[in-house]
Amino acid sequence: MKIYKFRPKNFPVITLRIADYIYKEIKRGKKEIQVTLDLGRSISKLRVEGDSLFNNGQRCDIEDIRSIYLGVDDTELYAWINDFFFVLKFYSDKYYKLRNVKDLAPTLEINGIHMHRIKGISPWDDANFKVNALNITRKDKVLDICTGLGYTAIHAYYRSPAKLVTIEKDISVLRAAEFNPWSRDLEKINIVLGDAREVLEELEKGYFNKVIHDPPTYSISEELYSLDFYKKLYDILPRSALLYHYVGYPYEVRGIRRIRGNVLSRLKQVGFEFLREVNYGFLLRK
């Protein structure tokens, strides 16, 4: 298996609203400004000198802050790198964007589809609810499928399980996460880079007793909702292992049963016992 070494970039990250606050404080004549540069995780001090703004050896032109302040897209995040600000979005085979959510833990957009719930809840809190469903203890060995920005893996890590492994197939997703202040604890977690369908075949059978399966939406990752995938997952788990499978409430397609019903039917078909619905997903037991 290929292990991915996660390296947080630790660059300051700001939003339009944070730039607005900084610029207005400068216009008020402030020479020292206290503000978050990591999306609410801590407070830093900025120093104003002439036409420049300084932060621990970094500098930028105040005009650069003004250009962000004058922006119209409050969903964008800006990383302060080598005296300049860069929007955290890029293209490879897909379009990736770290999307601001209330100036706190962002979501990731892939081709315009965001990977977390953001209506009425933060992505960070949503991940915590998913992990809570499994009641992870220090004795548990946890497998997290589809790392994404790492929120579920990080919340599982905070519960100090005996073992924790997370799987992500898209290296571009992990590289985007390295710029996210809320993903930095991923450097403490074992990340396997590979297709989960193939990785499952390499894992020791009976080793992991709790699984978080949080795939992207059905429309872009249908294979992770398939009968074949569920069979592979069932086969590697010991008896009484727990699975939390996030599904969400996808739209109905004309002439086809609801996706949620089909998913649950396939899970039962391979042998999983349905326990209850939790936070838009299913809690099941082998």
NULUMFI-225108 format. One line per field, with one value per residue (C-alpha): residue number from 0; residue in three letters; chain; x negated, y negated, z. Coordinates in steps of 0.1 Angstrom, whole numbers. Example, Ala and Ser with C-alpha at 12.3 -4.5 7.8 and 13.67 -1.06 7.14 Angstrom:
! NULUMFI-225108
pos = c(0	1)
code = c(ALA	SER)
unit = c(A	A)
X = c(-123	-137)
Y = c(45	11)
Z = c(78	71)
//
This chain:
! NULUMFI-225108
pos = c(0	1	2	3	4	5	6	7	8	9	10	11	12	13	14	15	16	17	18	19	20	21	22	23	24	25	26	27	28	29	30	31	32	33	34	35	36	37	38	39	40	41	42	43	44	45	46	47	48	49	50	51	52	53	54	55	56	57	58	59	60	61	62	63	64	65	66	67	68	69	70	71	72	73	74	75	76	77	78	79	80	81	82	83	84	85	86	87	88	89	90	91	92	93	94	95	96	97	98	99	100	101	102	103	104	105	106	107	108	109	110	111	112	113	114	115	116	117	118	119	120	121	122	123	124	125	126	127	128	129	130	131	132	133	134	135	136	137	138	139	140	141	142	143	144	145	146	147	148	149	150	151	152	153	154	155	156	157	158	159	160	161	162	163	164	165	166	167	168	169	170	171	172	173	174	175	176	177	178	179	180	181	182	183	184	185	186	187	188	189	190	191	192	193	194	195	196	197	198	199	200	201	202	203	204	205	206	207	208	209	210	211	212	213	214	215	216	217	218	219	220	221	222	223	224	225	226	227	228	229	230	231	232	233	234	235	236	237	238	239	240	241	242	243	244	245	246	247	248	249	250	251	252	253	254	255	256	257	258	259	260	261	262	263	264	265	266	267	268	269	270	271	272	273	274	275	276	277	278	279	280	281	282	283	284	285)
code = c(MET	LYS	ILE	TYR	LYS	PHE	ARG	PRO	LYS	ASN	PHE	PRO	VAL	ILE	THR	LEU	ARG	ILE	ALA	ASP	TYR	ILE	TYR	LYS	GLU	ILE	LYS	ARG	GLY	LYS	LYS	GLU	ILE	GLN	VAL	THR	LEU	ASP	LEU	GLY	ARG	SER	ILE	SER	LYS	LEU	ARG	VAL	GLU	GLY	ASP	SER	LEU	PHE	ASN	ASN	GLY	GLN	ARG	CYS	ASP	ILE	GLU	ASP	ILE	ARG	SER	ILE	TYR	LEU	GLY	VAL	ASP	ASP	THR	GLU	LEU	TYR	ALA	TRP	ILE	ASN	ASP	PHE	PHE	PHE	VAL	LEU	LYS	PHE	TYR	SER	ASP	LYS	TYR	TYR	LYS	LEU	ARG	ASN	VAL	LYS	ASP	LEU	ALA	PRO	THR	LEU	GLU	ILE	ASN	GLY	ILE	HIS	MET	HIS	ARG	ILE	LYS	GLY	ILE	SER	PRO	TRP	ASP	ASP	ALA	ASN	PHE	LYS	VAL	ASN	ALA	LEU	ASN	ILE	THR	ARG	LYS	ASP	LYS	VAL	LEU	ASP	ILE	CYS	THR	GLY	LEU	GLY	TYR	THR	ALA	ILE	HIS	ALA	TYR	TYR	ARG	SER	PRO	ALA	LYS	LEU	VAL	THR	ILE	GLU	LYS	ASP	ILE	SER	VAL	LEU	ARG	ALA	ALA	GLU	PHE	ASN	PRO	TRP	SER	ARG	ASP	LEU	GLU	LYS	ILE	ASN	ILE	VAL	LEU	GLY	ASP	ALA	ARG	GLU	VAL	LEU	GLU	GLU	LEU	GLU	LYS	GLY	TYR	PHE	ASN	LYS	VAL	ILE	HIS	ASP	PRO	PRO	THR	TYR	SER	ILE	SER	GLU	GLU	LEU	TYR	SER	LEU	ASP	PHE	TYR	LYS	LYS	LEU	TYR	ASP	ILE	LEU	PRO	ARG	SER	ALA	LEU	LEU	TYR	HIS	TYR	VAL	GLY	TYR	PRO	TYR	GLU	VAL	ARG	GLY	ILE	ARG	ARG	ILE	ARG	GLY	ASN	VAL	LEU	SER	ARG	LEU	LYS	GLN	VAL	GLY	PHE	GLU	PHE	LEU	ARG	GLU	VAL	ASN	TYR	GLY	PHE	LEU	LEU	ARG	LYS)
unit = c(A	A	A	A	A	A	A	A	A	A	A	A	A	A	A	A	A	A	A	A	A	A	A	A	A	A	A	A	A	A	A	A	A	A	A	A	A	A	A	A	A	A	A	A	A	A	A	A	A	A	A	A	A	A	A	A	A	A	A	A	A	A	A	A	A	A	A	A	A	A	A	A	A	A	A	A	A	A	A	A	A	A	A	A	A	A	A	A	A	A	A	A	A	A	A	A	A	A	A	A	A	A	A	A	A	A	A	A	A	A	A	A	A	A	A	A	A	A	A	A	A	A	A	A	A	A	A	A	A	A	A	A	A	A	A	A	A	A	A	A	A	A	A	A	A	A	A	A	A	A	A	A	A	A	A	A	A	A	A	A	A	A	A	A	A	A	A	A	A	A	A	A	A	A	A	A	A	A	A	A	A	A	A	A	A	A	A	A	A	A	A	A	A	A	A	A	A	A	A	A	A	A	A	A	A	A	A	A	A	A	A	A	A	A	A	A	A	A	A	A	A	A	A	A	A	A	A	A	A	A	A	A	A	A	A	A	A	A	A	A	A	A	A	A	A	A	A	A	A	A	A	A	A	A	A	A	A	A	A	A	A	A	A	A	A	A	A	A	A	A	A	A	A	A	A	A	A	A	A	A	A	A	A	A	A	A)
X = c(0	-11	-13	-8	-29	-7	-26	-5	-15	-7	-3	20	55	81	116	133	148	114	98	127	120	82	87	112	88	60	82	90	53	45	9	14	44	55	72	75	52	63	101	109	85	62	55	25	11	5	-17	-11	-40	-35	-19	-28	-13	-35	-30	-60	-84	-58	-47	-21	-10	21	34	36	58	79	84	97	119	134	142	177	172	173	169	132	102	69	35	8	-23	-56	-41	-12	24	36	71	73	86	70	75	60	83	111	118	110	118	116	149	154	182	188	151	145	139	143	157	141	158	150	164	188	201	193	182	199	232	231	268	276	244	206	186	166	196	212	181	182	218	208	179	201	223	196	188	150	129	92	96	111	93	109	109	120	129	126	104	114	103	99	125	140	105	94	124	118	81	92	109	75	83	58	54	66	62	78	80	81	76	74	40	53	78	50	29	58	63	27	36	66	59	86	69	35	39	40	2	6	28	19	32	33	33	53	87	106	118	83	70	97	82	48	61	58	91	108	85	107	138	153	156	166	176	182	181	187	222	236	235	196	187	213	187	185	222	221	229	193	178	201	191	154	160	181	155	127	146	149	182	201	180	198	202	213	222	231	256	274	307	300	326	348	342	374	382	356	362	347	309	311	334	312	281	297	310	275	260	285	280	243	251	250	277	294	294	307	304	279	272	283	265	269	254	250	234	219)
Y = c(0	-35	-58	-95	-118	-147	-180	-210	-242	-264	-296	-323	-319	-347	-354	-384	-393	-390	-412	-437	-438	-442	-470	-489	-487	-501	-529	-537	-542	-509	-499	-465	-443	-411	-388	-351	-339	-302	-304	-308	-284	-311	-348	-365	-400	-420	-451	-480	-500	-526	-509	-474	-447	-423	-389	-370	-381	-380	-412	-423	-455	-470	-474	-436	-435	-462	-442	-413	-436	-449	-414	-400	-362	-355	-317	-321	-316	-333	-319	-344	-330	-348	-382	-376	-362	-333	-320	-284	-268	-250	-227	-193	-167	-184	-218	-219	-248	-252	-269	-292	-283	-311	-318	-285	-250	-251	-224	-212	-217	-193	-204	-227	-200	-205	-175	-183	-194	-232	-241	-246	-229	-234	-207	-202	-196	-174	-152	-150	-137	-110	-98	-99	-73	-47	-55	-50	-39	-34	3	-2	2	-23	-25	-58	-55	-87	-111	-143	-172	-147	-159	-125	-110	-138	-135	-98	-105	-128	-97	-79	-46	-18	-21	-45	-44	-66	-60	-86	-79	-115	-131	-165	-164	-158	-185	-209	-198	-207	-244	-240	-251	-227	-197	-200	-171	-148	-147	-125	-100	-71	-79	-53	-67	-44	-33	-20	10	22	12	33	64	57	51	78	95	91	63	32	33	-1	-18	-53	-52	-88	-88	-117	-120	-90	-109	-111	-79	-53	-25	-32	-24	8	43	54	28	37	74	65	44	71	97	79	71	93	104	76	48	15	-5	-41	-48	-84	-86	-119	-125	-125	-135	-109	-99	-93	-55	-46	-39	-63	-59	-56	-26	-9	-15	1	30	38	35	60	82	88	94	62	57	23	7	-28	-60	-86	-120	-113	-79	-43	-26	11	42	73)
Z = c(0	-8	23	18	39	47	50	62	45	75	55	68	53	52	38	23	57	75	48	53	91	85	60	81	112	90	79	115	121	139	139	155	145	162	138	129	101	104	100	137	153	168	170	154	156	124	123	100	88	60	30	43	66	84	101	115	88	60	44	19	4	20	-15	-17	13	-2	-34	-14	7	-25	-37	-42	-36	1	-6	-16	7	2	13	21	4	-2	2	-21	-17	-38	-41	-29	-61	-89	-119	-125	-141	-121	-106	-69	-45	-7	-1	28	53	78	81	100	87	50	26	-6	-39	-68	-101	-82	-59	-22	-2	31	45	49	53	90	102	98	80	112	134	108	108	146	146	121	143	174	159	163	200	194	224	230	222	187	154	130	92	76	39	17	37	19	41	69	93	102	105	128	150	153	161	190	206	208	191	192	154	128	90	64	26	-1	-39	-51	-44	-55	-26	-1	-16	-13	24	31	28	51	87	99	83	99	123	93	96	127	109	86	51	24	-11	-34	-46	-16	-37	-42	-7	10	-7	9	44	71	75	109	119	119	140	133	99	87	51	39	1	-22	-36	-55	-89	-88	-69	-77	-73	-36	-32	-52	-41	-51	-28	1	-3	-1	30	47	40	58	90	121	135	153	136	132	100	97	61	52	24	26	9	-29	-54	-70	-106	-126	-128	-102	-65	-40	-38	0	-3	-29	-7	23	3	-10	25	39	9	17	54	73	100	100	134	129	109	122	108	72	72	83	113	106	123	107)
//
